[in-house]
Amino acid sequence: MPTGTDTRPFHPGPPATRAELEAYLRGSLARDRAHQVERQLEADPLLREAAEGLAMPGALEALPDLRRPDGGGGTGTMVLIAAAALLLAGGAWWLLQEREGTHREEPAAIHSTGPVQLERSHLTSIEPEIDGER
């Protein structure tokens, strides 16, 4: 029968911390808590896999030598991302301004009071073809 205020006899207890998991693997964890950790290992495949990795020869001794991976970006990376976003936004704005500018231009109005008079220099390029057809 459980003692204390816990009325859930099969509840695995609070989640095991890294220190508790290491103590469990070394065999130095208190018996009641070790039993709770065992139940958690049975219920949680991810925790069980982590414990199996820590149980490998030399793993616990090598833990202090491990270093955390870089966070993937610091202030410099954030500045570059912000600059790239600003550049993209500016380029999009410029393209939209160019597009709007070409659509707003209206064709010049042609006011003519009579027939259009062309100079002979405009017709010289087709003149040989016309002469050849006659």
Backbone bond lengths (Angstrom), bond angles and torsions (degrees), N, CA, C in turn:
res aa  C-N    CA-C-N  psi(-1)  N-CA   C-N-CA  omega(-1)  CA-C   N-CA-C  phi
1 M - - - 1.447 - - 1.523 108.56 -
2 P 1.355 117.31 134.59 1.456 119.62 -179.19 1.519 111.35 -68.11
3 T 1.301 113.80 150.63 1.462 119.37 178.73 1.508 109.60 -109.58
4 G 1.311 117.80 164.41 1.452 121.97 177.86 1.519 111.14 81.63
5 T 1.329 115.69 -154.00 1.456 120.51 -175.53 1.520 112.95 -91.39
6 D 1.330 119.63 -7.62 1.459 121.91 -178.78 1.524 109.40 -75.84
7 T 1.330 116.19 115.07 1.462 120.88 179.40 1.518 111.43 -100.25
8 R 1.324 117.48 7.72 1.467 121.88 179.75 1.526 107.93 -109.16
9 P 1.316 117.53 95.86 1.467 119.31 -174.51 1.522 113.91 -67.66
10 F 1.322 118.44 -23.38 1.463 120.07 -176.65 1.525 112.87 -103.33
11 H 1.315 117.02 5.01 1.464 120.86 177.92 1.525 108.66 -70.89
12 P 1.350 117.56 132.69 1.466 119.08 -175.29 1.521 114.66 -72.02
13 G 1.305 119.24 -6.04 1.460 120.32 179.31 1.518 111.17 89.88
14 P 1.336 116.54 -175.39 1.466 119.54 -179.51 1.526 110.45 -64.78
15 P 1.329 116.88 151.88 1.470 119.73 -178.75 1.527 111.62 -58.78
16 A 1.302 115.24 143.28 1.467 120.76 179.81 1.522 109.89 -71.76
17 T 1.316 115.34 134.76 1.461 120.23 175.22 1.527 108.94 -85.27
18 R 1.312 115.36 170.43 1.466 119.09 178.66 1.532 110.77 -62.61
19 A 1.327 115.90 -40.61 1.470 119.97 179.79 1.526 110.66 -64.02
20 E 1.339 116.74 -40.31 1.467 119.72 178.32 1.520 111.26 -66.73
21 L 1.316 116.39 -38.74 1.466 120.15 178.68 1.529 110.37 -64.43
22 E 1.319 116.49 -41.82 1.470 120.19 177.22 1.529 110.71 -63.86
23 A 1.351 116.57 -43.18 1.467 120.14 178.99 1.526 110.61 -64.61
24 Y 1.331 116.63 -37.38 1.466 120.43 177.77 1.529 110.34 -62.34
25 L 1.331 116.31 -44.12 1.467 120.13 -178.83 1.528 111.63 -68.65
26 R 1.318 117.34 -29.87 1.472 120.75 177.37 1.534 111.35 -80.74
27 G 1.347 115.48 -15.14 1.459 119.54 -179.00 1.512 113.59 85.22
28 S 1.335 117.23 16.72 1.464 120.39 -177.18 1.528 112.91 -106.89
29 L 1.324 118.49 9.19 1.463 121.67 -179.96 1.531 109.03 -84.03
30 A 1.324 116.77 144.72 1.474 121.55 178.68 1.527 109.49 -55.77
31 R 1.317 115.66 147.57 1.464 121.64 -171.73 1.532 112.78 -59.50
32 D 1.332 117.72 -45.83 1.470 120.78 -179.64 1.530 110.99 -63.92
33 R 1.331 115.45 -44.34 1.471 118.99 -179.68 1.523 110.12 -69.05
34 A 1.321 118.35 -35.53 1.464 121.36 177.23 1.524 110.39 -61.60
35 H 1.327 116.39 -37.41 1.463 120.09 178.08 1.532 110.36 -66.52
36 Q 1.337 117.07 -39.75 1.465 120.76 176.95 1.530 110.64 -63.82
37 V 1.318 116.92 -41.89 1.468 120.86 179.12 1.525 109.78 -63.91
38 E 1.323 117.61 -39.26 1.470 120.68 177.60 1.521 111.16 -60.95
39 R 1.337 116.68 -41.52 1.471 119.83 177.77 1.527 110.75 -65.07
40 Q 1.318 116.99 -37.89 1.467 119.80 177.43 1.523 110.68 -65.61
41 L 1.319 116.88 -39.52 1.468 120.68 178.77 1.526 111.02 -64.00
42 E 1.323 116.69 -35.93 1.463 120.17 177.69 1.519 111.34 -69.26
43 A 1.330 117.30 -35.26 1.460 121.67 -175.21 1.527 113.48 -85.63
44 D 1.319 118.22 -24.45 1.470 121.27 -172.94 1.527 110.36 -119.51
45 P 1.353 117.62 105.62 1.464 119.78 -178.74 1.533 113.24 -64.34
46 L 1.319 117.92 -31.45 1.464 120.33 179.37 1.532 110.65 -68.60
47 L 1.326 116.11 -43.18 1.461 120.18 177.05 1.525 110.40 -64.57
48 R 1.330 116.02 -39.15 1.465 120.19 178.87 1.525 110.41 -62.90
49 E 1.323 116.88 -41.44 1.469 120.45 179.17 1.530 111.10 -65.54
50 A 1.328 116.30 -39.26 1.470 119.81 177.33 1.525 110.51 -63.81
51 A 1.327 116.49 -41.78 1.465 120.02 179.22 1.524 110.92 -65.46
52 E 1.338 116.79 -38.07 1.469 119.53 177.56 1.526 110.64 -63.16
53 G 1.327 116.33 -39.31 1.462 119.81 177.66 1.515 112.01 -65.13
54 L 1.334 115.88 -41.97 1.468 119.72 179.01 1.527 111.95 -69.49
55 A 1.330 117.05 -25.04 1.463 120.68 -178.95 1.526 112.36 -78.54
56 M 1.322 117.76 -10.03 1.467 120.47 179.51 1.530 109.51 -63.81
57 P 1.326 117.53 149.24 1.469 120.41 -178.38 1.534 111.94 -57.96
58 G 1.309 115.79 127.57 1.461 121.95 176.63 1.516 114.75 83.79
59 A 1.330 118.44 -4.30 1.466 120.33 -176.17 1.524 111.76 -67.93
60 L 1.315 117.50 -46.27 1.469 119.78 -178.84 1.524 111.78 -64.86
61 E 1.322 116.33 -35.72 1.461 119.63 179.54 1.530 111.41 -71.75
62 A 1.317 117.23 -27.85 1.465 121.28 -177.87 1.524 112.81 -85.40
63 L 1.324 118.20 -12.22 1.465 120.48 -177.83 1.525 113.84 -55.69
64 P 1.325 120.37 -44.74 1.472 118.93 -179.48 1.534 113.31 -62.41
65 D 1.327 117.59 -25.01 1.465 120.48 -178.77 1.523 112.64 -79.86
66 L 1.330 116.68 -16.08 1.463 119.32 179.56 1.512 109.60 -71.12
67 R 1.300 115.45 146.81 1.458 118.82 174.52 1.516 108.11 -121.83
68 R 1.290 114.91 152.84 1.459 119.96 -179.63 1.527 109.11 -69.86
69 P 1.335 116.51 144.30 1.464 118.27 175.99 1.525 110.08 -67.56
70 D 1.309 115.02 152.88 1.458 119.50 177.53 1.519 108.81 -57.82
71 G 1.292 115.46 148.36 1.454 121.00 -177.04 1.517 113.78 -66.12
72 G 1.311 117.96 -3.40 1.449 119.72 178.99 1.521 112.92 85.62
73 G 1.282 117.33 2.70 1.448 118.22 177.39 1.507 110.46 164.38
74 G 1.279 114.84 137.45 1.451 120.23 176.51 1.510 108.48 -119.60
75 T 1.297 115.21 -148.93 1.452 120.32 -179.36 1.518 111.11 -64.59
76 G 1.335 117.05 -39.80 1.461 120.23 -179.23 1.514 112.54 -62.61
77 T 1.311 116.84 -41.66 1.459 120.42 179.23 1.519 110.31 -66.16
78 M 1.312 117.03 -40.83 1.462 120.17 179.91 1.527 110.93 -65.07
79 V 1.327 117.30 -36.74 1.462 120.38 177.86 1.526 109.78 -64.83
80 L 1.330 117.14 -42.81 1.462 120.25 178.31 1.522 111.57 -63.67
81 I 1.309 117.42 -41.27 1.466 120.71 178.42 1.525 110.31 -64.00
82 A 1.325 117.00 -43.16 1.465 120.62 179.17 1.527 110.87 -64.59
83 A 1.334 117.42 -40.48 1.465 120.70 178.87 1.525 110.85 -65.11
84 A 1.325 116.93 -41.87 1.464 120.30 178.78 1.523 110.72 -64.14
85 A 1.322 117.29 -41.26 1.462 120.76 179.06 1.523 110.59 -64.65
86 L 1.329 116.47 -41.40 1.459 120.57 178.63 1.527 110.97 -64.64
87 L 1.324 116.49 -40.96 1.458 120.90 178.32 1.528 111.08 -63.77
88 L 1.316 116.87 -43.34 1.465 120.40 178.06 1.525 111.36 -63.92
89 A 1.321 116.88 -42.35 1.459 120.15 179.48 1.529 110.41 -64.97
90 G 1.329 116.90 -41.72 1.465 119.97 177.83 1.517 112.32 -64.31
91 G 1.328 116.89 -41.16 1.462 120.44 177.50 1.515 112.09 -63.80
92 A 1.321 116.76 -41.50 1.468 120.20 178.06 1.522 110.40 -64.23
93 W 1.340 117.05 -42.29 1.461 120.15 178.71 1.526 110.45 -62.10
94 W 1.336 117.18 -43.62 1.461 121.07 -179.22 1.530 110.61 -62.72
95 L 1.337 116.60 -43.90 1.462 119.52 178.92 1.520 111.64 -62.82
96 L 1.316 116.74 -39.60 1.463 119.50 178.30 1.521 111.03 -66.52
97 Q 1.323 117.51 -36.78 1.460 120.16 177.88 1.523 110.62 -66.05
98 E 1.327 116.62 -41.12 1.461 120.73 177.97 1.523 110.42 -62.34
99 R 1.315 116.04 -44.96 1.464 120.34 -178.58 1.522 110.29 -64.24
100 E 1.312 117.47 -45.09 1.453 120.68 179.43 1.520 110.83 -64.42
101 G 1.317 117.29 -36.06 1.457 121.00 179.78 1.516 112.08 -64.65
102 T 1.321 118.68 -38.67 1.463 120.28 -179.67 1.515 111.31 -74.32
103 H 1.301 118.06 -28.26 1.460 119.74 179.81 1.521 111.98 -80.64
104 R 1.293 117.69 -22.50 1.455 120.31 -177.98 1.524 112.47 -83.19
105 E 1.299 117.14 -19.09 1.455 118.95 -179.64 1.525 109.52 -68.40
106 E 1.307 114.54 130.47 1.460 119.25 178.96 1.522 108.45 -101.90
107 P 1.311 116.60 144.69 1.462 118.48 179.12 1.529 110.43 -64.65
108 A 1.310 114.17 149.16 1.461 119.15 179.81 1.525 109.08 -67.66
109 A 1.299 115.25 138.93 1.464 119.62 179.85 1.523 109.02 -78.19
110 I 1.312 115.81 138.15 1.462 120.97 178.64 1.522 107.51 -105.74
111 H 1.285 114.19 118.56 1.464 119.58 178.25 1.518 107.35 -108.79
112 S 1.290 115.88 114.28 1.461 119.92 -178.62 1.517 108.70 -127.89
113 T 1.303 114.09 138.67 1.459 118.68 178.76 1.511 111.80 -107.38
114 G 1.310 116.93 -2.26 1.457 119.41 -178.39 1.513 110.43 -162.39
115 P 1.318 116.51 -167.34 1.461 120.24 -179.20 1.526 110.80 -66.78
116 V 1.324 115.38 150.65 1.453 121.57 -179.51 1.513 108.65 -78.30
117 Q 1.306 117.21 130.48 1.455 122.87 179.29 1.518 108.54 -101.28
118 L 1.325 118.37 119.82 1.450 122.57 176.99 1.509 109.38 -101.74
119 E 1.294 115.35 144.04 1.456 119.24 175.45 1.510 108.35 -78.64
120 R 1.295 116.85 154.25 1.450 122.42 -178.14 1.529 111.22 -64.32
121 S 1.297 119.46 -27.47 1.461 121.94 -179.21 1.533 111.33 -63.32
122 H 1.288 118.61 -25.61 1.463 121.65 178.66 1.521 111.57 -73.84
123 L 1.302 117.86 -24.34 1.459 121.02 -175.42 1.522 113.48 -96.45
124 T 1.305 119.30 -3.35 1.464 120.90 -175.40 1.515 112.67 -65.09
125 S 1.318 118.73 -27.83 1.459 119.62 -177.03 1.522 112.03 -70.83
126 I 1.300 119.87 -26.87 1.468 120.45 179.80 1.528 112.43 -105.52
127 E 1.292 117.26 -1.52 1.460 121.68 -176.88 1.529 113.48 -59.02
128 P 1.355 121.15 -44.25 1.462 119.62 180.00 1.528 112.11 -62.67
129 E 1.308 117.86 -33.68 1.460 119.74 179.84 1.518 110.51 -67.78
130 I 1.296 116.73 -39.42 1.463 119.64 -179.99 1.525 110.00 -67.62
131 D 1.330 117.18 -42.14 1.458 120.24 179.54 1.522 110.93 -65.50
132 G 1.332 118.22 -35.44 1.460 121.50 -178.79 1.515 112.24 -70.37
133 E 1.275 119.46 -25.52 1.457 122.40 -177.23 1.515 111.74 -82.91
134 R 1.257 119.92 -18.73 1.467 122.19 -175.39 1.461 112.28 -72.88
